[in-house]
Amino acid sequence: MPQQTIEFEIEDNLTVDQNVATFVNKLKDLNPGLAQILSTALPDLSNDAAIDQGQLLDQLLAAISAPLDPAEQNGGSAS
């Protein structure tokens, strides 16, 4: 299976939070679970909030290791 990618560029006229939201919305098309984790983690990281890095890494690994729902992989049509 070819590797899927998303096109995203940081917009200088947007805030960090707006750029993060745009990135997360694009990421939802590839991996909704990963997008959900990053939607919380990225703003915290950009604000230097205290986070459990080990827990975050475990969540990210689980999100990229889990098979995607076939409906999500095929644009909404399960095979």
N, CA, C and O of each residue as an XYZ file, in Angstrom:
316
protein
N       0.853     -1.178      0.000
C       0.000      0.000      0.000
C       0.899      1.242      0.000
O       1.816      1.333      0.816
N       0.652      2.186     -0.892
C       1.476      3.401     -0.908
C       1.269      4.209      0.366
O       0.185      4.239      0.948
N       2.344      4.857      0.769
C       2.262      5.687      1.969
C       1.369      6.889      1.692
O       1.500      7.547      0.661
N       0.456      7.170      2.625
C      -0.438      8.306      2.472
C       0.212      9.542      3.084
O       0.894      9.461      4.105
N      -0.008     10.668      2.452
C       0.526     11.927      2.967
C      -0.568     12.986      2.932
O      -1.585     12.839      2.254
N      -0.330     14.045      3.678
C      -1.224     15.198      3.628
C      -0.388     16.414      3.269
O       0.793     16.499      3.604
N      -1.018     17.343      2.588
C      -0.344     18.596      2.280
C      -0.734     19.611      3.332
O      -1.915     19.840      3.593
N       0.280     20.216      3.934
C       0.032     21.202      4.978
C       1.188     22.182      5.008
O       2.353     21.786      4.954
N       0.866     23.445      5.094
C       1.873     24.489      5.274
C       1.425     25.395      6.398
O       0.242     25.712      6.523
N       2.375     25.808      7.214
C       2.071     26.761      8.284
C       1.781     28.110      7.646
O       2.545     28.600      6.814
N       0.677     28.694      8.044
C       0.289     30.015      7.552
C       0.751     31.069      8.554
O       0.321     31.068      9.708
N       1.620     31.958      8.112
C       2.170     32.983      9.001
C       1.120     33.941      9.540
O       1.310     34.531     10.604
N       0.018     34.102      8.821
C      -1.007     35.045      9.266
C      -1.990     34.418     10.258
O      -2.903     35.096     10.729
N      -1.816     33.127     10.583
C      -2.666     32.454     11.557
C      -1.915     32.271     12.871
O      -0.684     32.290     12.905
N      -2.672     32.094     13.949
C      -2.050     31.822     15.246
C      -1.567     30.376     15.285
O      -1.917     29.567     14.425
N      -0.765     30.067     16.287
C      -0.307     28.688     16.462
C      -1.509     27.764     16.616
O      -1.562     26.703     15.995
N      -2.470     28.164     17.439
C      -3.651     27.329     17.654
C      -4.436     27.109     16.362
O      -4.949     26.014     16.130
N      -4.532     28.132     15.527
C      -5.241     27.986     14.251
C      -4.488     27.044     13.311
O      -5.107     26.224     12.633
N      -3.163     27.155     13.266
C      -2.368     26.254     12.437
C      -2.475     24.816     12.934
O      -2.582     23.889     12.131
N      -2.447     24.626     14.250
C      -2.589     23.286     14.817
C      -3.951     22.709     14.450
O      -4.042     21.547     14.054
N      -5.001     23.498     14.575
C      -6.350     23.028     14.242
C      -6.442     22.627     12.770
O      -7.055     21.611     12.444
N      -5.844     23.409     11.890
C      -5.846     23.085     10.464
C      -5.106     21.774     10.210
O      -5.575     20.925      9.451
N      -3.949     21.615     10.850
C      -3.167     20.386     10.701
C      -3.951     19.172     11.197
O      -4.006     18.143     10.524
N      -4.551     19.298     12.369
C      -5.312     18.186     12.947
C      -6.493     17.821     12.052
O      -6.784     16.639     11.870
N      -7.171     18.808     11.497
C      -8.296     18.524     10.598
C      -7.845     17.756      9.366
O      -8.558     16.864      8.907
N      -6.685     18.081      8.823
C      -6.163     17.351      7.666
C      -5.730     15.941      8.067
O      -5.907     14.988      7.308
N      -5.160     15.819      9.269
C      -4.698     14.521      9.750
C      -5.856     13.561     10.003
O      -5.680     12.346      9.913
N      -7.026     14.084     10.317
C      -8.205     13.236     10.567
C      -8.506     12.331      9.380
O      -9.026     11.230      9.561
N      -8.189     12.774      8.177
C      -8.437     11.966      6.983
C      -7.553     10.723      6.936
O      -7.952      9.700      6.379
N      -6.358     10.802      7.516
C      -5.437      9.669      7.499
C      -5.565      8.789      8.729
O      -5.570      7.563      8.622
N      -5.670      9.412      9.903
C      -5.697      8.650     11.147
C      -6.454      9.441     12.203
O      -5.862     10.261     12.906
N      -7.750      9.204     12.321
C      -8.552      9.961     13.285
C      -8.071      9.817     14.724
O      -8.134     10.777     15.492
N      -7.593      8.634     15.100
C      -7.099      8.434     16.464
C      -5.880      9.283     16.756
O      -5.773      9.890     17.821
N      -4.968      9.322     15.812
C      -3.770     10.144     15.959
C      -4.135     11.619     16.007
O      -3.572     12.379     16.795
N      -5.067     12.019     15.173
C      -5.514     13.416     15.162
C      -6.109     13.810     16.506
O      -5.884     14.919     16.990
N      -6.864     12.904     17.103
C      -7.483     13.204     18.395
C      -6.420     13.413     19.476
O      -6.523     14.338     20.280
N      -5.411     12.562     19.492
C      -4.341     12.691     20.484
C      -3.584     13.998     20.275
O      -3.336     14.737     21.228
N      -3.218     14.280     19.031
C      -2.441     15.489     18.749
C      -3.239     16.767     18.955
O      -2.661     17.810     19.262
N      -4.551     16.705     18.791
C      -5.360     17.913     18.990
C      -5.275     18.407     20.427
O      -5.435     19.600     20.684
N      -5.027     17.503     21.358
C      -4.846     17.877     22.758
C      -3.381     18.147     23.075
O      -3.059     19.111     23.770
N      -2.497     17.297     22.566
C      -1.090     17.376     22.940
C      -0.361     18.578     22.344
O       0.436     19.211     23.036
N      -0.615     18.904     21.084
C       0.139     19.990     20.451
C      -0.062     21.348     21.121
O       0.920     22.054     21.351
N      -1.293     21.740     21.444
C      -1.442     23.023     22.158
C      -0.740     23.014     23.519
O      -0.143     24.014     23.917
N      -0.812     21.888     24.232
C      -0.121     21.797     25.519
C       1.385     21.937     25.337
O       2.047     22.639     26.101
N       1.920     21.270     24.324
C       3.359     21.356     24.067
C       3.778     22.768     23.669
O       4.838     23.241     24.080
N       2.960     23.436     22.877
C       3.323     24.792     22.447
C       3.241     25.796     23.589
O       3.867     26.855     23.532
N       2.469     25.470     24.632
C       2.347     26.353     25.797
C       3.232     25.915     26.953
O       3.092     26.417     28.067
N       4.145     24.981     26.696
C       5.055     24.458     27.724
C       4.318     23.887     28.927
O       4.823     23.949     30.047
N       3.138     23.335     28.711
C       2.388     22.702     29.797
C       3.088     21.404     30.193
O       3.692     20.731     29.357
N       3.001     21.068     31.459
C       3.587     19.821     31.939
C       2.745     18.656     31.427
O       1.541     18.590     31.671
N       3.394     17.744     30.715
C       2.693     16.560     30.211
C       3.523     15.332     30.538
O       4.735     15.424     30.733
N       2.876     14.202     30.594
C       3.556     12.927     30.795
C       4.031     12.459     29.419
O       3.255     11.911     28.636
N       5.315     12.682     29.137
C       5.835     12.375     27.808
C       5.773     10.889     27.491
O       5.513     10.509     26.350
N       6.009     10.049     28.487
C       5.927      8.609     28.270
C       4.526      8.184     27.876
O       4.344      7.371     26.970
N       3.537      8.741     28.564
C       2.146      8.424     28.246
C       1.793      8.917     26.844
O       1.115      8.220     26.089
N       2.253     10.117     26.499
C       1.991     10.653     25.163
C       2.600      9.753     24.090
O       1.950      9.444     23.091
N       3.842      9.336     24.298
C       4.485      8.458     23.319
C       3.761      7.122     23.205
O       3.614      6.587     22.106
N       3.308      6.579     24.336
C       2.539      5.331     24.296
C       1.248      5.507     23.500
O       0.877      4.637     22.713
N       0.565      6.633     23.705
C      -0.679      6.901     22.978
C      -0.418      7.052     21.482
O      -1.174      6.535     20.660
N       0.656      7.762     21.133
C       0.989      7.947     19.718
C       1.333      6.619     19.056
O       0.898      6.346     17.938
N       2.118      5.788     19.753
C       2.474      4.481     19.208
C       1.232      3.620     19.008
O       1.094      2.954     17.982
N       0.335      3.633     19.981
C      -0.901      2.854     19.853
C      -1.731      3.346     18.668
O      -2.318      2.545     17.941
N      -1.777      4.656     18.478
C      -2.582      5.226     17.388
C      -2.033      4.858     16.015
O      -2.801      4.602     15.088
N      -0.717      4.830     15.880
C      -0.154      4.506     14.565
C      -0.044      3.008     14.339
O       0.100      2.563     13.201
N      -0.112      2.220     15.416
C      -0.009      0.767     15.294
C      -1.358      0.098     15.081
O      -1.433     -0.985     14.502
N      -2.416      0.737     15.544
C      -3.755      0.142     15.443
C      -4.234      0.169     13.999
O      -4.054      1.162     13.294
N      -4.847     -0.929     13.564
C      -5.422     -0.903     12.208
C      -6.576      0.087     12.157
O      -7.351      0.211     13.104
N      -6.674      0.778     11.049
C      -7.761      1.734     10.871
C      -9.042      1.002     10.533
O      -9.015     -0.080      9.947
N     -10.146      1.585     10.898
C     -11.469      1.077     10.533
C     -11.548      1.066      9.007
O     -11.232      2.076      8.377
N     -11.961     -0.048      8.396
C     -12.041     -0.092      6.920
C     -12.865      1.041      6.322
O     -12.557      1.512      5.227
N     -13.890      1.481      7.010
C     -14.699      2.593      6.500
C     -13.870      3.866      6.437
O     -14.055      4.686      5.538
N     -12.953      4.036      7.393
C     -12.097      5.219      7.388
C     -11.028      5.110      6.308
O     -10.672      6.114      5.690
N     -10.509      3.900      6.071
C      -9.466      3.706      5.075
C      -9.975      3.915      3.658
O      -9.219      4.350      2.789
N     -11.226      3.616      3.415
C     -11.767      3.670      2.056
C     -12.698      4.843      1.849
O     -13.611      4.771      1.026
N     -12.487      5.904      2.568
C     -13.297      7.088      2.369
C     -14.762      6.900      2.704
O     -15.626      7.528      2.092
N     -15.053      6.033      3.680
C     -16.425      5.875      4.127
C     -17.141      4.659      3.589
O     -18.292      4.417      3.952
N     -16.481      3.869      2.715
C     -17.153      2.672      2.198
C     -16.410      1.433      2.669
O     -15.274      1.195      2.260
N     -17.037      0.657      3.514
C     -16.419     -0.567      4.024
C     -16.426     -1.634      2.937
O     -17.370     -1.728      2.153
N     -15.335     -2.458      2.898
C     -15.279     -3.526      1.906
C     -15.658     -4.844      2.520
O     -15.669     -5.865      1.833
